[in-house]
């Protein structure tokens, strides 16, 4: 284990050390901001199953759906700049898009397109034009705005294509230029070869983890997570194809500190270290609940904002397997946990309890 912790938050260090010592965690990073300061910045374990490469402060890992709010922030920055409206029809900016959804509905997971409509192999993740063309021609599974299901794999291509159509840059390039660069966030969609060499290899907490997470055959969860093939396959997500592609719904590669810094900036109303990216009005709109009810893919109630889940005042997004980034405005902290050991959220719960106990 390496890093630093304010003495007030020593209990977080102790819990993290216990997770590593017990084997509940194989490699991870945890970061906490409180009252505008980084108070926990820890890494530990190993980047690889052979335990040859220690996890360090610049280790990147695939954080799955933790990346969805980062794609949403790119589009919301264009909303704030007046280049696209939340209630614009998607087709106004994306000619040929047939589903009839608005920009707001895309951001809030109510657009009715939670499944890529054409079966595709894993190689399709490297073909942005193919997958966005599939979505443009797709029939929605419900009238947009009338129901919600996490757009598990499709979200990033829907949001990202709007960014590309309006701005001209890919969502990965836009994120790097307009958000990650100014706020000094160590995270990206579509890694360079040099950044790929910093990546941890994703692994399963148990042999049947990927099959269990896909859900029952024929279920919306299986359809939403299983096409294109390979989003939960170690052979795919640890490959140069996946790491170099932009799959913004599920392939943000990040450090915990990078994720937590972004939430700290949002918690402060859109300004971080004196750099203002978002105004308070767009941050408030980002966090306002757009849908409150059953999620047809997750099969549980969800309160969706414009790219995040809202729960008892907290807001943020978890990634399958135990990754998470969120803010607790009532207690004034931002939290991120990133892991290569895909299992459950028990580790996050234990660390969160430790943070709260230190306040």
MOMOTA-V219494 format. One line per field, one symbol per residue. ss: DSSP state (A for helix, B for strand, O for the rest). A space follows every 50 residues. Layout:
# MOMOTA-V219494
ss=???
This chain:
# MOMOTA-V219494
ss=OBBBBOAAAAAAAAAAAAAAAAOOOOBBBBBBBBOOBBBBBBBBBBOOOO OOOBOOOOOBBBOBAAAAAAAAAAAAAAAAOOOOOOOOBAAAAOOOOOOO OBAAAAAOOOOOOOOOOOOOOAAAAAOAAAAAAAAAOOOOOOOOOOOBOO OOOOAAAAAAAAAAAAAOOOAAAAAAAAAAAAAOOOBBOOOOAAAAOOBO OOBBOOOOAAAAAAOOOOOAAAAAAAOOOOOOOAAAAOOAAAAAOOOOOO BOBBOAAAAAAAAAAAAOOOBBOOBBOOOAAAAAAAAOOOBBBBBOOOOB BBBBOOOOBBBOOBBBBBBOOOBBBBBBOOOOBBBBBBBOBBOOOAAAAA AAAAAAAAO
